[in-house]
Amino acid sequence: MHNKYLKTFLLGILAGVAIGFGGLLYLCCLAYGHKIIGSILFSFGLLLVTSVSLFLYTGKIGYAFSKDGPKPLDLLLGYIGNIIGASSLGIIMCVIPSVKGSPIAQNAYYITASRDVLSSNGETWYNALLLSILCGVLVFVAVDVNKRKPGLIGTLILILSVTTFVIAGFEHCIANSFYFFFGNNWSWGVVLNLLITTIGNSIGAILTYFITHLALDKKEEKILN
């Protein structure tokens, strides 16, 4: 039993690192004015998660009320692992001498400052909530379709879903943790943003699960944890 929880935690850390790499690709492209390309490449993180069955909180929370979905403790451990993995990559990038002061680091700093919900120059809490709910919808669609239609269709839907939420500026709690640690511009408003976006991502994914399953009138499928 304990080995199961340890495995979930470690898979969560790896998933956080994967999402961090997706965020890093986005920042690199953004530094050279290629936002659309960066948005597409951001999907590398979620593709890696689904390809090797890592534990990503935002990809699992939608199934929380499914008969065979993840248990609360699994979700908690996976979430903590995600934050540790993404933030660790952010810290590593932050302390690399050649990256400090670069356009990549500056973009991470800007994203951090713009998402401070307690700053007059940041965003409002309800803006963060709405953007994170929409992100939760798209992440669930990406994961669910990829699970139902493995192969070309599922992969294309996943890439397009991720590309859409990145271009639109929707907020993903795990990606934000990478940006915030990389940007190294901490405040209570940034911490509050992480809490709000976690709630928003969860709401979006769970609502989408119930709506799609009711609309399609299908029996619940067994979810591989």
PyMOL commands that set and color helices and strands:
alter all, ss='L'
color gray80, all
select helices_A, chain A and resi 2-31+35-41+43-51+57-63+72-95+103-114+125-148+152-167+173-183+188-216
alter helices_A, ss='H'
color red, helices_A
deselect
rebuild
show_as cartoon
